[in-house]
Structure formats: structure tokens, C-alpha cells
Amino acid sequence: MNNEIKRIERLKRASFSFLPLEDLTPDHLQQWIDSEVKRILPSSVNRDLSLISAVLNVAIKRWNWLEKNPLLGVDKPKNPPHRVRRISEEEIGRILAALDYVENERMTTQRQHIAVGFLLVLETAMRQGEIWKLEWSDVNLDRAFVTLHETKNHDSRDVPLSKRAIELLEKLMPDSPQGRVIKFNQDSCSTIFRRVVNQCGITDMTFHDSRHEATTRLAKKLDVASLCKVTGHRDLRSMMIYYNPTATELAKRLD
């Protein structure tokens, strides 16, 4: 079940969802927003509102069930600043050790698959979900790319593989490559990763921060247009959220 379906299932239980559409007012939605921001992050509420707005706009434009989107009369919560968390080599080393990663061995256990998935994000800037959904039939090591069919923005894309990324995939390759590259459930892997990060004494770090780290590293090797093709961002503004160089790193590039 993808994130949008999960969000729809949750919104079906919201207080305003039981109202006839013609009775839905900005006040109903504002009350729901005010209660939600006490429970979840503002950014999560705004993602919910984007989905609600899309549904309401279809009701207006296609079905003529409404004349005006009631969301136009609400105060949306302000998103927090974008994360700029970088991951150090020392932190990477501690995490890999805790996940039983061994450089010159084939990876077979769940913890080792998590370690390779983590390293693949750092090497390719793919999203966690993209890697966990990757099938061996979509992996082309000879031509050094993988094909992603199901992405966050619903576009398919080919992601180039560095020599290091190919080595990592080879660590997971079974004798008869078929099915998922990472054969363990994403949710359970995410739970294990969070526990490992806490056990390592690493603070304020998420798995998704590895995509920020990867994008920043790849920016040293690729031009902007190529980087957007690799990461799957449709415009420079959205891609820049994931580009977080330090001032020291930028200073080194000046000399």
C-alpha cells in the first residue's frame, strides 16, 4: 500500500469526511487542521491538505459538485525549515558495524540488506522506497543502470550506477536473480535502522537524510540538469532542498 492510499484511508476517518460535500465549510476544515497540528508535524498536515485540495478541485472542475474550494478560506500551518542534516563518514562506519556489514562478503541477513540499502542511497540518491521496490529484472549491471517504475512523482526513470553501486548490488545478488533486490519488508527494515541509529548514539538522523547526503555528494560530479535526472526532481527549486553543502566545502571549491 503506497503512502497516498494510506493517507486516503486515514482521511476517510477525519471528522469532516462524514459531511455532505455541499455542507463542507472552511470552518470544518480549519477545526480539523487545528487539531491535527497538535498531533502530527505541520508538513504532514500540509501533505494531507494537498491531497484534499486535489480531490475538491476534481469535484469542482469535473463533476460540478462545488462552486468554490473551501480550503481557500483556511489558514494552513507553516512548514518547518528544510532539513540540512549531513551524515559523516564516522557515523556511516558506526551504523555499518552495528548492521554487521562486512566489505568483502556477500550480504544475506536482514541487517546486512539494510546496510547495503543505506549505502545504495548514499551512492545513487534513490529514495528508500525506490530501492526496496527494486526488482532484479530492473537491474542492468552490464550497462550500469537500474530502471525505477514506481517513483514518488509517478514518473519512471533510469538511475546510473557507479562502480561502487554495482559492487553493492553484487553483494546482494543471489544465484538466480529474481524478485526484489532487498527481500525484507521495508517497514521492519526502517524500524531496525532507527533502533540501530539510537544504539549508536547518533542523534537527529533519519534514513531519508542519506538522500540529502547523496545529492550533495553527487553535485560535485554532475551538472544541475544531470543531477535532476538522477535524483528524479522536476525542477531546480525542489532539488535544492536536498543540496546541503557546508560553507567549508564550498570554500574548497573556490581554490
N, C-alpha and C positions, 0 to 999 in steps of 0.2 A: 504494500500500500504506500503510494508516494505521499509527500508532505501535503500537497493540495487536497487530496482525498481525506487525509487525517484532519486537516483544518476544516473542511466542509462538514465532516461528521461531528466535530466539536461545536461548530457554529449552529448546527441544527438543534442543539440543546440550549442555545442562548435565549434569554428572556424575550427578545424582540421577534424571534423566529416563529413564535406561535400566533403572531398578529396577522390579520389580513393585510395584504400589501398596501391597500388603499388607506389603511389606518396607521401605517408606519410614519412616524414623525421624527424630526431631528431630536426632539426631547427623549424619545425612546432610545435612540442610538447614543445620545450623549450620556444618558444614565448608564448604559452598558459600558461605554468607554471608561467612564469614571470609576466603575467597579473593577474593570479589567486591569487598569494601570496599577491598582493596589496589589494585584496578584501576579502579573507577568510583566516582562520588560516592555517599555514603550514601543520598541522596534517590532516586537511580536504583535502588539495590538495594531500597529500600522500595516503590517502584512495582512492581518485579518481584514482591516478596513479596505485595503486594495482589492481583495477578493470580493468583499461585499459590494463595493462600488461597481466592480465589473459586472456582477450579477444584476444589480439595479439598472445599470446602463443598458443591458440587453433587454430588460423588461420595458425600458422607455423606448428604445430605438426600434426594436424588432417586434415587440408584442403590443406596444401602445397601452401598457397596463398602468403607467405612471406618466405624469407630465414633467416632473422635476425630481432629481435625485435628492432624497432627504439628507444625504451625507454632506451636501453643500452647506448645510446650516450648523455643522458641529465643529468643535474645537478639537483637532487631532493632537495627540501627545507629541512632544518634541523628541526626536530620536537622539540617543546619546552620541557622543563623538565616536567616529570610526576607530576601531581597534588598530593600534600600531605596534602590537606586541611582536617582537622578534624572538627567534629561538637560537640560542648559542650552540656551538659545537659541543661544549661541555654538557649542556642539557641533553642534547641528542645522544651523546655517549651513555649518559646515565640511564636514559629511557631504553636504549637498545640492550644494555646489560640486564636491566630488570625484565626485559621480554625474552631473554635467553637467545638473543641474536648472535650468531657466530658467522664471521665474514666468509669463510671458505667452505661452508657446509650447505647442503640442501635444507630448506626450511619445511618442516612438516607439522609442527604443533600449532594450535590456535594462537598462542602468544607470539610465535615466530612469524606467522602470517600477518599479524597486526604490525609487527616491526617492519616487515617488508612493505606493507601498505603505507605506513608512515614515511618510509624512505622514498617510496614511489611518488608520493605527493610532493616531497621536497625536491625531487628531481624533475617532475613534469608539471607541477602546479594543477594537476587534476583535483577535482573535488573528491572527498571521501566516498560519497555515494557513487560517483562515476567509477572509481576503482573497484568498489565492492560489487558493482553490477557487471563488471567487465568479464566477457566470456573469452575462452581461449580461441574461439573461432574469429574473434575480432582482433587478435594479436598477430601482427605480421613482423616477426623479428628480422627476416631477411631484408625487408625494405624499411625497417626501423620506424614503424609507427603502429599505433593502435587506433581503432575506429570506435567512437562513442556514439551510440544510437539514441540513448535517453539522457539528456542533459537538463540542467535547471531551466534554461531558456527554450527548451524543446527543439533545439537545433542539433543535428548530428555534426560531428567534427572529427577530423583526424588529428591525433596528437603525436608529434615526432618524439622519437626515443633517443636519448643519448646512449653512449656505450654503457654508462653506469646503469641506466634504466633497464637496458637489455639484460645486463648481468643480474639485476634484481629479479626480473621476471623469470629468468632461467633457474633461479633458486627455488621457484615455486612450481616449475613445470613437471607434471607427472609423466610417466612413461607413455600414456595415451592421453594427450591434452584434449580435454573436452569439459564442458560445463563452466562453472565460474572459476576465475583465476584465484580468487580468495574464497575458499569453500565454506567459510564460517559466517554465521549471521552477523550483520553489521551492528545491530543494536547491542548484542552481547559483547562484540569486539570493542564498541565505544565505551561500554561500562568498564571493561578490563583496562582500557587505555587510561580512563580517568583515574582509576584506582592506582595504577602504576605511577602516573604523574604525581599524585598525592604522596605515595610511598617514597618517591624520590625527593620529596621536599621541594618540588618545583611549584611555584605559586603563579596564579593568574595566567595559566596557559591552557588552551584548548587544542583539540586535534585540528580544527579549522585554521589555527594560526600557522600551521605548516604551509598552507596555500599562500598566505601573506609572505612568508619567508621565501617560498619558491619563486613567487612572482618578482620579488625584489632581487633575487639572485639572477633570474633569467634576464632581467632588464639590463644586466651588464653585458649580455651576449647578443641580444636581439634588438632590432629597431622596434618602434612602438607598434607599427602595423602588424609585424610578425608576432610580437608578444600577444596582441589581442587575439590573433588567430589561434595561438597555442592555448591561452587561458580560457577562450570562449567568450570574452567580453565583447559586446557590440559597439562600445564607444569608449573613448579615452577617459571620460569622467568616471565611469564605473570601474574601469581598470585601475585608475589611480588610487582607489580605496585600498587596493592590495599592494601598492608600491610604497614601501616604507623605509627608504634608506636613512641611515643616520647622517648627521652633519659630517662626521669624521669620514664616512665612506665617500660622500660627495667631494669632500676636500681632496681625497687621494686621487680622484679622477681629474682634478684640475691640473695636476702636475704631470 
